[in-house]
């Protein structure tokens, strides 16, 4: 499976950067998932949960809105506020 470069950036710091299989995010118009090869788009984000999947590993972050920039090989998420979710 092709990998997608994902970067999650909050004003304080970059919380995640690396190659992943997929990312699910809370779009302003509904939740969406991104994998390598996705059509490019930009959108605003609402408060919610971002789920990052890589192999058998799943990492979850809570965000408070922001912006998403998706290309066929990368996904950059600029969050107004973000933190690792407690499970």
PDB file of N, CA, C and O in Angstrom:
ATOM      1  N   UNK A   1       0.837  -1.175   0.000  1.00  0.00           N
ATOM      2  CA  UNK A   1       0.000   0.000   0.000  1.00  0.00           C
ATOM      3  C   UNK A   1       0.887   1.245   0.000  1.00  0.00           C
ATOM      4  O   UNK A   1       1.869   1.313   0.739  1.00  0.00           O
ATOM      5  N   UNK A   2       0.542   2.212  -0.819  1.00  0.00           N
ATOM      6  CA  UNK A   2       1.298   3.473  -0.887  1.00  0.00           C
ATOM      7  C   UNK A   2       1.096   4.260   0.399  1.00  0.00           C
ATOM      8  O   UNK A   2       0.029   4.212   1.010  1.00  0.00           O
ATOM      9  N   UNK A   3       2.120   4.973   0.796  1.00  0.00           N
ATOM     10  CA  UNK A   3       2.076   5.771   2.019  1.00  0.00           C
ATOM     11  C   UNK A   3       1.769   7.229   1.701  1.00  0.00           C
ATOM     12  O   UNK A   3       2.031   7.712   0.599  1.00  0.00           O
ATOM     13  N   UNK A   4       1.212   7.912   2.680  1.00  0.00           N
ATOM     14  CA  UNK A   4       0.849   9.317   2.602  1.00  0.00           C
ATOM     15  C   UNK A   4       1.670  10.048   3.649  1.00  0.00           C
ATOM     16  O   UNK A   4       1.760   9.590   4.788  1.00  0.00           O
ATOM     17  N   UNK A   5       2.276  11.185   3.285  1.00  0.00           N
ATOM     18  CA  UNK A   5       2.988  11.972   4.298  1.00  0.00           C
ATOM     19  C   UNK A   5       1.971  12.851   5.011  1.00  0.00           C
ATOM     20  O   UNK A   5       1.294  13.665   4.384  1.00  0.00           O
ATOM     21  N   UNK A   6       1.867  12.681   6.347  1.00  0.00           N
ATOM     22  CA  UNK A   6       0.917  13.446   7.144  1.00  0.00           C
ATOM     23  C   UNK A   6       1.658  14.316   8.140  1.00  0.00           C
ATOM     24  O   UNK A   6       2.609  13.876   8.786  1.00  0.00           O
ATOM     25  N   UNK A   7       1.205  15.564   8.256  1.00  0.00           N
ATOM     26  CA  UNK A   7       1.781  16.500   9.209  1.00  0.00           C
ATOM     27  C   UNK A   7       0.645  17.189   9.956  1.00  0.00           C
ATOM     28  O   UNK A   7      -0.251  17.767   9.340  1.00  0.00           O
ATOM     29  N   UNK A   8       0.687  17.125  11.298  1.00  0.00           N
ATOM     30  CA  UNK A   8      -0.294  17.791  12.149  1.00  0.00           C
ATOM     31  C   UNK A   8       0.431  18.885  12.913  1.00  0.00           C
ATOM     32  O   UNK A   8       1.322  18.614  13.719  1.00  0.00           O
ATOM     33  N   UNK A   9       0.035  20.139  12.645  1.00  0.00           N
ATOM     34  CA  UNK A   9       0.720  21.292  13.229  1.00  0.00           C
ATOM     35  C   UNK A   9      -0.277  22.129  14.025  1.00  0.00           C
ATOM     36  O   UNK A   9      -1.344  22.486  13.525  1.00  0.00           O
ATOM     37  N   UNK A  10       0.082  22.438  15.270  1.00  0.00           N
ATOM     38  CA  UNK A  10      -0.671  23.346  16.124  1.00  0.00           C
ATOM     39  C   UNK A  10       0.182  24.594  16.312  1.00  0.00           C
ATOM     40  O   UNK A  10       1.375  24.560  16.012  1.00  0.00           O
ATOM     41  N   UNK A  11      -0.388  25.694  16.799  1.00  0.00           N
ATOM     42  CA  UNK A  11       0.420  26.908  16.982  1.00  0.00           C
ATOM     43  C   UNK A  11       1.651  26.704  17.860  1.00  0.00           C
ATOM     44  O   UNK A  11       2.677  27.350  17.644  1.00  0.00           O
ATOM     45  N   UNK A  12       1.562  25.819  18.843  1.00  0.00           N
ATOM     46  CA  UNK A  12       2.671  25.602  19.766  1.00  0.00           C
ATOM     47  C   UNK A  12       3.806  24.768  19.169  1.00  0.00           C
ATOM     48  O   UNK A  12       4.981  25.011  19.446  1.00  0.00           O
ATOM     49  N   UNK A  13       3.430  23.763  18.328  1.00  0.00           N
ATOM     50  CA  UNK A  13       4.447  22.846  17.810  1.00  0.00           C
ATOM     51  C   UNK A  13       3.840  21.867  16.806  1.00  0.00           C
ATOM     52  O   UNK A  13       2.623  21.788  16.640  1.00  0.00           O
ATOM     53  N   UNK A  14       4.714  21.137  16.154  1.00  0.00           N
ATOM     54  CA  UNK A  14       4.281  20.060  15.263  1.00  0.00           C
ATOM     55  C   UNK A  14       4.067  18.815  16.121  1.00  0.00           C
ATOM     56  O   UNK A  14       4.990  18.358  16.794  1.00  0.00           O
ATOM     57  N   UNK A  15       2.860  18.271  16.098  1.00  0.00           N
ATOM     58  CA  UNK A  15       2.549  17.108  16.922  1.00  0.00           C
ATOM     59  C   UNK A  15       2.867  15.791  16.224  1.00  0.00           C
ATOM     60  O   UNK A  15       3.185  14.799  16.880  1.00  0.00           O
ATOM     61  N   UNK A  16       2.781  15.779  14.897  1.00  0.00           N
ATOM     62  CA  UNK A  16       3.038  14.540  14.159  1.00  0.00           C
ATOM     63  C   UNK A  16       3.546  14.873  12.778  1.00  0.00           C
ATOM     64  O   UNK A  16       3.072  15.812  12.138  1.00  0.00           O
ATOM     65  N   UNK A  17       4.521  14.093  12.314  1.00  0.00           N
ATOM     66  CA  UNK A  17       4.993  14.168  10.929  1.00  0.00           C
ATOM     67  C   UNK A  17       5.537  12.799  10.570  1.00  0.00           C
ATOM     68  O   UNK A  17       6.428  12.282  11.244  1.00  0.00           O
ATOM     69  N   UNK A  18       5.004  12.211   9.510  1.00  0.00           N
ATOM     70  CA  UNK A  18       5.496  10.909   9.098  1.00  0.00           C
ATOM     71  C   UNK A  18       4.649  10.290   8.014  1.00  0.00           C
ATOM     72  O   UNK A  18       3.643  10.850   7.578  1.00  0.00           O
ATOM     73  N   UNK A  19       5.085   9.114   7.590  1.00  0.00           N
ATOM     74  CA  UNK A  19       4.391   8.362   6.545  1.00  0.00           C
ATOM     75  C   UNK A  19       3.318   7.490   7.190  1.00  0.00           C
ATOM     76  O   UNK A  19       3.597   6.757   8.139  1.00  0.00           O
ATOM     77  N   UNK A  20       2.094   7.569   6.676  1.00  0.00           N
ATOM     78  CA  UNK A  20       0.964   6.832   7.243  1.00  0.00           C
ATOM     79  C   UNK A  20       0.161   6.156   6.129  1.00  0.00           C
ATOM     80  O   UNK A  20       0.345   6.439   4.945  1.00  0.00           O
ATOM     81  N   UNK A  21      -0.732   5.259   6.542  1.00  0.00           N
ATOM     82  CA  UNK A  21      -1.625   4.602   5.581  1.00  0.00           C
ATOM     83  C   UNK A  21      -2.858   5.454   5.291  1.00  0.00           C
ATOM     84  O   UNK A  21      -3.279   5.573   4.140  1.00  0.00           O
ATOM     85  N   UNK A  22      -3.443   6.054   6.354  1.00  0.00           N
ATOM     86  CA  UNK A  22      -4.641   6.875   6.162  1.00  0.00           C
ATOM     87  C   UNK A  22      -4.848   7.795   7.357  1.00  0.00           C
ATOM     88  O   UNK A  22      -4.303   7.579   8.439  1.00  0.00           O
ATOM     89  N   UNK A  23      -5.652   8.828   7.125  1.00  0.00           N
ATOM     90  CA  UNK A  23      -6.016   9.783   8.172  1.00  0.00           C
ATOM     91  C   UNK A  23      -7.497  10.104   8.026  1.00  0.00           C
ATOM     92  O   UNK A  23      -7.973  10.364   6.921  1.00  0.00           O
ATOM     93  N   UNK A  24      -8.231  10.088   9.146  1.00  0.00           N
ATOM     94  CA  UNK A  24      -9.629  10.502   9.181  1.00  0.00           C
ATOM     95  C   UNK A  24      -9.693  11.817   9.943  1.00  0.00           C
ATOM     96  O   UNK A  24      -9.068  11.954  10.995  1.00  0.00           O
ATOM     97  N   UNK A  25     -10.446  12.794   9.420  1.00  0.00           N
ATOM     98  CA  UNK A  25     -10.494  14.122  10.021  1.00  0.00           C
ATOM     99  C   UNK A  25     -11.918  14.679  10.004  1.00  0.00           C
ATOM    100  O   UNK A  25     -12.744  14.269   9.188  1.00  0.00           O
ATOM    101  N   UNK A  26     -12.201  15.631  10.927  1.00  0.00           N
ATOM    102  CA  UNK A  26     -13.537  16.226  11.010  1.00  0.00           C
ATOM    103  C   UNK A  26     -13.664  17.491  10.154  1.00  0.00           C
ATOM    104  O   UNK A  26     -13.378  18.591  10.626  1.00  0.00           O
ATOM    105  N   UNK A  27     -14.081  17.338   8.934  1.00  0.00           N
ATOM    106  CA  UNK A  27     -14.264  18.489   8.053  1.00  0.00           C
ATOM    107  C   UNK A  27     -15.449  19.329   8.467  1.00  0.00           C
ATOM    108  O   UNK A  27     -16.365  18.830   9.121  1.00  0.00           O
ATOM    109  N   UNK A  28     -15.448  20.593   8.099  1.00  0.00           N
ATOM    110  CA  UNK A  28     -16.557  21.492   8.429  1.00  0.00           C
ATOM    111  C   UNK A  28     -17.865  21.018   7.805  1.00  0.00           C
ATOM    112  O   UNK A  28     -18.941  21.286   8.339  1.00  0.00           O
ATOM    113  N   UNK A  29     -17.778  20.314   6.678  1.00  0.00           N
ATOM    114  CA  UNK A  29     -18.979  19.828   5.991  1.00  0.00           C
ATOM    115  C   UNK A  29     -19.179  18.325   6.165  1.00  0.00           C
ATOM    116  O   UNK A  29     -20.000  17.719   5.476  1.00  0.00           O
ATOM    117  N   UNK A  30     -18.425  17.723   7.090  1.00  0.00           N
ATOM    118  CA  UNK A  30     -18.548  16.292   7.352  1.00  0.00           C
ATOM    119  C   UNK A  30     -17.180  15.639   7.470  1.00  0.00           C
ATOM    120  O   UNK A  30     -16.186  16.160   6.964  1.00  0.00           O
ATOM    121  N   UNK A  31     -17.137  14.509   8.135  1.00  0.00           N
ATOM    122  CA  UNK A  31     -15.884  13.775   8.306  1.00  0.00           C
ATOM    123  C   UNK A  31     -15.395  13.262   6.960  1.00  0.00           C
ATOM    124  O   UNK A  31     -16.189  12.974   6.064  1.00  0.00           O
ATOM    125  N   UNK A  32     -14.061  13.151   6.828  1.00  0.00           N
ATOM    126  CA  UNK A  32     -13.486  12.623   5.594  1.00  0.00           C
ATOM    127  C   UNK A  32     -12.228  11.822   5.907  1.00  0.00           C
ATOM    128  O   UNK A  32     -11.584  12.019   6.938  1.00  0.00           O
ATOM    129  N   UNK A  33     -11.895  10.919   4.998  1.00  0.00           N
ATOM    130  CA  UNK A  33     -10.688  10.110   5.110  1.00  0.00           C
ATOM    131  C   UNK A  33      -9.792  10.352   3.922  1.00  0.00           C
ATOM    132  O   UNK A  33     -10.262  10.611   2.815  1.00  0.00           O
ATOM    133  N   UNK A  34      -8.476  10.266   4.161  1.00  0.00           N
ATOM    134  CA  UNK A  34      -7.500  10.511   3.101  1.00  0.00           C
ATOM    135  C   UNK A  34      -6.486   9.372   3.069  1.00  0.00           C
ATOM    136  O   UNK A  34      -5.986   8.940   4.107  1.00  0.00           O
ATOM    137  N   UNK A  35      -6.194   8.898   1.867  1.00  0.00           N
ATOM    138  CA  UNK A  35      -5.139   7.910   1.624  1.00  0.00           C
ATOM    139  C   UNK A  35      -4.283   8.444   0.487  1.00  0.00           C
ATOM    140  O   UNK A  35      -4.663   9.411  -0.172  1.00  0.00           O
ATOM    141  N   UNK A  36      -3.140   7.830   0.251  1.00  0.00           N
ATOM    142  CA  UNK A  36      -2.282   8.231  -0.864  1.00  0.00           C
ATOM    143  C   UNK A  36      -3.078   8.159  -2.166  1.00  0.00           C
ATOM    144  O   UNK A  36      -3.865   7.235  -2.373  1.00  0.00           O
ATOM    145  N   UNK A  37      -2.868   9.133  -3.033  1.00  0.00           N
ATOM    146  CA  UNK A  37      -3.562   9.169  -4.319  1.00  0.00           C
ATOM    147  C   UNK A  37      -4.870   9.942  -4.295  1.00  0.00           C
ATOM    148  O   UNK A  37      -5.554  10.033  -5.315  1.00  0.00           O
ATOM    149  N   UNK A  38      -5.227  10.497  -3.146  1.00  0.00           N
ATOM    150  CA  UNK A  38      -6.482  11.247  -3.026  1.00  0.00           C
ATOM    151  C   UNK A  38      -6.429  12.495  -3.911  1.00  0.00           C
ATOM    152  O   UNK A  38      -5.363  13.079  -4.105  1.00  0.00           O
ATOM    153  N   UNK A  39      -7.563  12.892  -4.436  1.00  0.00           N
ATOM    154  CA  UNK A  39      -7.639  14.121  -5.225  1.00  0.00           C
ATOM    155  C   UNK A  39      -7.316  15.311  -4.320  1.00  0.00           C
ATOM    156  O   UNK A  39      -7.759  15.343  -3.172  1.00  0.00           O
ATOM    157  N   UNK A  40      -6.561  16.281  -4.811  1.00  0.00           N
ATOM    158  CA  UNK A  40      -6.211  17.452  -4.002  1.00  0.00           C
ATOM    159  C   UNK A  40      -7.432  18.299  -3.643  1.00  0.00           C
ATOM    160  O   UNK A  40      -8.349  18.470  -4.447  1.00  0.00           O
ATOM    161  N   UNK A  41      -7.421  18.824  -2.419  1.00  0.00           N
ATOM    162  CA  UNK A  41      -8.450  19.773  -1.981  1.00  0.00           C
ATOM    163  C   UNK A  41      -7.988  20.479  -0.716  1.00  0.00           C
ATOM    164  O   UNK A  41      -7.051  20.043  -0.047  1.00  0.00           O
ATOM    165  N   UNK A  42      -8.664  21.573  -0.404  1.00  0.00           N
ATOM    166  CA  UNK A  42      -8.451  22.304   0.851  1.00  0.00           C
ATOM    167  C   UNK A  42      -9.822  22.478   1.497  1.00  0.00           C
ATOM    168  O   UNK A  42     -10.830  22.632   0.807  1.00  0.00           O
ATOM    169  N   UNK A  43      -9.850  22.450   2.838  1.00  0.00           N
ATOM    170  CA  UNK A  43     -11.111  22.630   3.546  1.00  0.00           C
ATOM    171  C   UNK A  43     -10.854  23.149   4.948  1.00  0.00           C
ATOM    172  O   UNK A  43      -9.735  23.083   5.457  1.00  0.00           O
ATOM    173  N   UNK A  44     -11.897  23.661   5.558  1.00  0.00           N
ATOM    174  CA  UNK A  44     -11.822  24.041   6.965  1.00  0.00           C
ATOM    175  C   UNK A  44     -12.223  22.833   7.812  1.00  0.00           C
ATOM    176  O   UNK A  44     -12.898  21.918   7.340  1.00  0.00           O
ATOM    177  N   UNK A  45     -11.795  22.853   9.059  1.00  0.00           N
ATOM    178  CA  UNK A  45     -12.067  21.757   9.978  1.00  0.00           C
ATOM    179  C   UNK A  45     -12.868  22.268  11.165  1.00  0.00           C
ATOM    180  O   UNK A  45     -12.754  23.431  11.551  1.00  0.00           O
ATOM    181  N   UNK A  46     -13.671  21.397  11.735  1.00  0.00           N
ATOM    182  CA  UNK A  46     -14.401  21.708  12.957  1.00  0.00           C
ATOM    183  C   UNK A  46     -13.737  20.958  14.116  1.00  0.00           C
ATOM    184  O   UNK A  46     -12.851  20.131  13.898  1.00  0.00           O
ATOM    185  N   UNK A  47     -14.156  21.241  15.311  1.00  0.00           N
ATOM    186  CA  UNK A  47     -13.634  20.520  16.474  1.00  0.00           C
ATOM    187  C   UNK A  47     -14.000  19.044  16.356  1.00  0.00           C
ATOM    188  O   UNK A  47     -15.104  18.700  15.935  1.00  0.00           O
ATOM    189  N   UNK A  48     -13.068  18.182  16.729  1.00  0.00           N
ATOM    190  CA  UNK A  48     -13.323  16.750  16.655  1.00  0.00           C
ATOM    191  C   UNK A  48     -12.063  15.943  16.803  1.00  0.00           C
ATOM    192  O   UNK A  48     -11.066  16.415  17.350  1.00  0.00           O
ATOM    193  N   UNK A  49     -12.112  14.719  16.312  1.00  0.00           N
ATOM    194  CA  UNK A  49     -11.032  13.751  16.473  1.00  0.00           C
ATOM    195  C   UNK A  49     -10.370  13.464  15.132  1.00  0.00           C
ATOM    196  O   UNK A  49     -11.044  13.270  14.121  1.00  0.00           O
ATOM    197  N   UNK A  50      -9.031  13.440  15.138  1.00  0.00           N
ATOM    198  CA  UNK A  50      -8.235  13.045  13.978  1.00  0.00           C
ATOM    199  C   UNK A  50      -7.644  11.682  14.291  1.00  0.00           C
ATOM    200  O   UNK A  50      -6.985  11.506  15.316  1.00  0.00           O
ATOM    201  N   UNK A  51      -7.881  10.711  13.404  1.00  0.00           N
ATOM    202  CA  UNK A  51      -7.381   9.356  13.598  1.00  0.00           C
ATOM    203  C   UNK A  51      -6.333   9.057  12.538  1.00  0.00           C
ATOM    204  O   UNK A  51      -6.606   9.141  11.340  1.00  0.00           O
ATOM    205  N   UNK A  52      -5.123   8.705  12.988  1.00  0.00           N
ATOM    206  CA  UNK A  52      -3.996   8.431  12.097  1.00  0.00           C
ATOM    207  C   UNK A  52      -3.709   6.935  12.147  1.00  0.00           C
ATOM    208  O   UNK A  52      -3.468   6.381  13.220  1.00  0.00           O
ATOM    209  N   UNK A  53      -3.735   6.271  10.970  1.00  0.00           N
ATOM    210  CA  UNK A  53      -3.506   4.823  10.911  1.00  0.00           C
ATOM    211  C   UNK A  53      -2.249   4.526  10.100  1.00  0.00           C
ATOM    212  O   UNK A  53      -2.075   5.017   8.985  1.00  0.00           O
ATOM    213  N   UNK A  54      -1.383   3.711  10.688  1.00  0.00           N
ATOM    214  CA  UNK A  54      -0.166   3.278  10.015  1.00  0.00           C
ATOM    215  C   UNK A  54       0.115   1.839  10.425  1.00  0.00           C
ATOM    216  O   UNK A  54       0.507   1.568  11.560  1.00  0.00           O
ATOM    217  N   UNK A  55      -0.093   0.918   9.482  1.00  0.00           N
ATOM    218  CA  UNK A  55       0.033  -0.499   9.825  1.00  0.00           C
ATOM    219  C   UNK A  55      -1.002  -0.854  10.879  1.00  0.00           C
ATOM    220  O   UNK A  55      -2.186  -0.565  10.709  1.00  0.00           O
ATOM    221  N   UNK A  56      -0.564  -1.481  11.968  1.00  0.00           N
ATOM    222  CA  UNK A  56      -1.489  -1.838  13.048  1.00  0.00           C
ATOM    223  C   UNK A  56      -1.572  -0.748  14.114  1.00  0.00           C
ATOM    224  O   UNK A  56      -2.289  -0.900  15.103  1.00  0.00           O
ATOM    225  N   UNK A  57      -0.846   0.345  13.919  1.00  0.00           N
ATOM    226  CA  UNK A  57      -0.825   1.443  14.885  1.00  0.00           C
ATOM    227  C   UNK A  57      -1.918   2.464  14.571  1.00  0.00           C
ATOM    228  O   UNK A  57      -2.111   2.847  13.417  1.00  0.00           O
ATOM    229  N   UNK A  58      -2.629   2.896  15.609  1.00  0.00           N
ATOM    230  CA  UNK A  58      -3.650   3.940  15.482  1.00  0.00           C
ATOM    231  C   UNK A  58      -3.356   5.004  16.533  1.00  0.00           C
ATOM    232  O   UNK A  58      -3.240   4.701  17.720  1.00  0.00           O
ATOM    233  N   UNK A  59      -3.236   6.266  16.082  1.00  0.00           N
ATOM    234  CA  UNK A  59      -2.982   7.389  16.974  1.00  0.00           C
ATOM    235  C   UNK A  59      -4.137   8.371  16.826  1.00  0.00           C
ATOM    236  O   UNK A  59      -4.582   8.653  15.713  1.00  0.00           O
ATOM    237  N   UNK A  60      -4.622   8.891  17.952  1.00  0.00           N
ATOM    238  CA  UNK A  60      -5.788   9.768  17.931  1.00  0.00           C
ATOM    239  C   UNK A  60      -5.426  11.117  18.555  1.00  0.00           C
ATOM    240  O   UNK A  60      -4.769  11.180  19.594  1.00  0.00           O
ATOM    241  N   UNK A  61      -5.868  12.188  17.902  1.00  0.00           N
ATOM    242  CA  UNK A  61      -5.669  13.557  18.387  1.00  0.00           C
ATOM    243  C   UNK A  61      -7.010  14.260  18.454  1.00  0.00           C
ATOM    244  O   UNK A  61      -7.906  13.978  17.658  1.00  0.00           O
ATOM    245  N   UNK A  62      -7.149  15.176  19.402  1.00  0.00           N
ATOM    246  CA  UNK A  62      -8.325  16.037  19.488  1.00  0.00           C
ATOM    247  C   UNK A  62      -7.922  17.403  18.958  1.00  0.00           C
ATOM    248  O   UNK A  62      -6.893  17.951  19.354  1.00  0.00           O
ATOM    249  N   UNK A  63      -8.743  17.958  18.052  1.00  0.00           N
ATOM    250  CA  UNK A  63      -8.448  19.287  17.511  1.00  0.00           C
ATOM    251  C   UNK A  63      -9.616  20.228  17.754  1.00  0.00           C
ATOM    252  O   UNK A  63     -10.745  19.795  17.986  1.00  0.00           O
ATOM    253  N   UNK A  64      -9.327  21.515  17.696  1.00  0.00           N
ATOM    254  CA  UNK A  64     -10.354  22.549  17.856  1.00  0.00           C
ATOM    255  C   UNK A  64     -10.394  23.408  16.594  1.00  0.00           C
ATOM    256  O   UNK A  64     -10.130  24.610  16.645  1.00  0.00           O
ATOM    257  N   UNK A  65     -10.725  22.787  15.466  1.00  0.00           N
ATOM    258  CA  UNK A  65     -10.825  23.514  14.206  1.00  0.00           C
ATOM    259  C   UNK A  65      -9.480  23.738  13.540  1.00  0.00           C
ATOM    260  O   UNK A  65      -8.430  23.428  14.103  1.00  0.00           O
ATOM    261  N   UNK A  66      -9.528  24.282  12.329  1.00  0.00           N
ATOM    262  CA  UNK A  66      -8.315  24.550  11.583  1.00  0.00           C
ATOM    263  C   UNK A  66      -8.543  24.415  10.094  1.00  0.00           C
ATOM    264  O   UNK A  66      -9.649  24.610   9.591  1.00  0.00           O
ATOM    265  N   UNK A  67      -7.448  24.072   9.388  1.00  0.00           N
ATOM    266  CA  UNK A  67      -7.476  23.945   7.932  1.00  0.00           C
ATOM    267  C   UNK A  67      -6.769  22.668   7.505  1.00  0.00           C
ATOM    268  O   UNK A  67      -5.847  22.210   8.179  1.00  0.00           O
ATOM    269  N   UNK A  68      -7.200  22.092   6.388  1.00  0.00           N
ATOM    270  CA  UNK A  68      -6.580  20.891   5.824  1.00  0.00           C
ATOM    271  C   UNK A  68      -6.180  21.167   4.381  1.00  0.00           C
ATOM    272  O   UNK A  68      -6.942  21.758   3.616  1.00  0.00           O
ATOM    273  N   UNK A  69      -4.974  20.734   4.019  1.00  0.00           N
ATOM    274  CA  UNK A  69      -4.467  20.836   2.646  1.00  0.00           C
ATOM    275  C   UNK A  69      -4.055  19.435   2.211  1.00  0.00           C
ATOM    276  O   UNK A  69      -3.107  18.864   2.752  1.00  0.00           O
ATOM    277  N   UNK A  70      -4.767  18.884   1.234  1.00  0.00           N
ATOM    278  CA  UNK A  70      -4.530  17.513   0.775  1.00  0.00           C
ATOM    279  C   UNK A  70      -4.003  17.531  -0.654  1.00  0.00           C
ATOM    280  O   UNK A  70      -4.563  18.207  -1.517  1.00  0.00           O
ATOM    281  N   UNK A  71      -2.923  16.786  -0.905  1.00  0.00           N
ATOM    282  CA  UNK A  71      -2.440  16.533  -2.260  1.00  0.00           C
ATOM    283  C   UNK A  71      -2.452  15.024  -2.458  1.00  0.00           C
ATOM    284  O   UNK A  71      -2.854  14.288  -1.557  1.00  0.00           O
ATOM    285  N   UNK A  72      -2.023  14.558  -3.608  1.00  0.00           N
ATOM    286  CA  UNK A  72      -2.015  13.114  -3.852  1.00  0.00           C
ATOM    287  C   UNK A  72      -0.980  12.380  -3.002  1.00  0.00           C
ATOM    288  O   UNK A  72      -1.083  11.166  -2.823  1.00  0.00           O
ATOM    289  N   UNK A  73       0.010  13.092  -2.480  1.00  0.00           N
ATOM    290  CA  UNK A  73       1.065  12.437  -1.690  1.00  0.00           C
ATOM    291  C   UNK A  73       1.182  12.943  -0.262  1.00  0.00           C
ATOM    292  O   UNK A  73       1.959  12.396   0.520  1.00  0.00           O
ATOM    293  N   UNK A  74       0.414  13.994   0.102  1.00  0.00           N
ATOM    294  CA  UNK A  74       0.565  14.531   1.448  1.00  0.00           C
ATOM    295  C   UNK A  74      -0.734  15.125   1.982  1.00  0.00           C
ATOM    296  O   UNK A  74      -1.652  15.451   1.229  1.00  0.00           O
ATOM    297  N   UNK A  75      -0.779  15.254   3.304  1.00  0.00           N
ATOM    298  CA  UNK A  75      -1.919  15.860   3.998  1.00  0.00           C
ATOM    299  C   UNK A  75      -1.330  16.704   5.121  1.00  0.00           C
ATOM    300  O   UNK A  75      -0.701  16.177   6.039  1.00  0.00           O
ATOM    301  N   UNK A  76      -1.536  18.012   5.042  1.00  0.00           N
ATOM    302  CA  UNK A  76      -1.088  18.916   6.097  1.00  0.00           C
ATOM    303  C   UNK A  76      -2.314  19.449   6.812  1.00  0.00           C
ATOM    304  O   UNK A  76      -3.212  20.012   6.185  1.00  0.00           O
ATOM    305  N   UNK A  77      -2.350  19.273   8.122  1.00  0.00           N
ATOM    306  CA  UNK A  77      -3.454  19.730   8.931  1.00  0.00           C
ATOM    307  C   UNK A  77      -2.931  20.817   9.869  1.00  0.00           C
ATOM    308  O   UNK A  77      -2.077  20.557  10.717  1.00  0.00           O
ATOM    309  N   UNK A  78      -3.449  22.035   9.712  1.00  0.00           N
ATOM    310  CA  UNK A  78      -3.081  23.164  10.560  1.00  0.00           C
ATOM    311  C   UNK A  78      -4.220  23.379  11.549  1.00  0.00           C
ATOM    312  O   UNK A  78      -5.279  23.892  11.185  1.00  0.00           O
ATOM    313  N   UNK A  79      -4.001  22.990  12.789  1.00  0.00           N
ATOM    314  CA  UNK A  79      -5.048  23.042  13.807  1.00  0.00           C
ATOM    315  C   UNK A  79      -4.960  24.317  14.631  1.00  0.00           C
ATOM    316  O   UNK A  79      -3.868  24.805  14.923  1.00  0.00           O
ATOM    317  N   UNK A  80      -6.129  24.858  15.005  1.00  0.00           N
ATOM    318  CA  UNK A  80      -6.158  26.007  15.906  1.00  0.00           C
ATOM    319  C   UNK A  80      -5.636  25.595  17.282  1.00  0.00           C
ATOM    320  O   UNK A  80      -4.957  26.372  17.953  1.00  0.00           O
ATOM    321  N   UNK A  81      -5.955  24.370  17.694  1.00  0.00           N
ATOM    322  CA  UNK A  81      -5.460  23.768  18.936  1.00  0.00           C
ATOM    323  C   UNK A  81      -5.508  22.268  18.744  1.00  0.00           C
ATOM    324  O   UNK A  81      -6.456  21.758  18.148  1.00  0.00           O
ATOM    325  N   UNK A  82      -4.512  21.547  19.232  1.00  0.00           N
ATOM    326  CA  UNK A  82      -4.507  20.087  19.104  1.00  0.00           C
ATOM    327  C   UNK A  82      -3.750  19.476  20.264  1.00  0.00           C
ATOM    328  O   UNK A  82      -2.815  20.065  20.806  1.00  0.00           O
ATOM    329  N   UNK A  83      -4.187  18.251  20.640  1.00  0.00           N
ATOM    330  CA  UNK A  83      -3.496  17.494  21.675  1.00  0.00           C
ATOM    331  C   UNK A  83      -3.750  16.019  21.445  1.00  0.00           C
ATOM    332  O   UNK A  83      -4.732  15.638  20.808  1.00  0.00           O
ATOM    333  N   UNK A  84      -2.859  15.191  21.965  1.00  0.00           N
ATOM    334  CA  UNK A  84      -3.055  13.741  21.889  1.00  0.00           C
ATOM    335  C   UNK A  84      -4.280  13.390  22.713  1.00  0.00           C
ATOM    336  O   UNK A  84      -4.447  13.888  23.826  1.00  0.00           O
ATOM    337  N   UNK A  85      -5.133  12.539  22.173  1.00  0.00           N
ATOM    338  CA  UNK A  85      -6.352  12.146  22.882  1.00  0.00           C
ATOM    339  C   UNK A  85      -6.008  11.124  23.955  1.00  0.00           C
ATOM    340  O   UNK A  85      -5.125  10.286  23.771  1.00  0.00           O
ATOM    341  N   UNK A  86      -6.709  11.202  25.065  1.00  0.00           N
ATOM    342  CA  UNK A  86      -6.543  10.207  26.116  1.00  0.00           C
ATOM    343  C   UNK A  86      -7.574   9.115  25.890  1.00  0.00           C
ATOM    344  O   UNK A  86      -8.763   9.386  25.725  1.00  0.00           O
ATOM    345  N   UNK A  87      -7.104   7.894  25.886  1.00  0.00           N
ATOM    346  CA  UNK A  87      -7.988   6.764  25.589  1.00  0.00           C
ATOM    347  C   UNK A  87      -8.374   6.038  26.850  1.00  0.00           C
ATOM    348  O   UNK A  87      -9.116   5.057  26.796  1.00  0.00           O
TER     349      UNK A  87
END
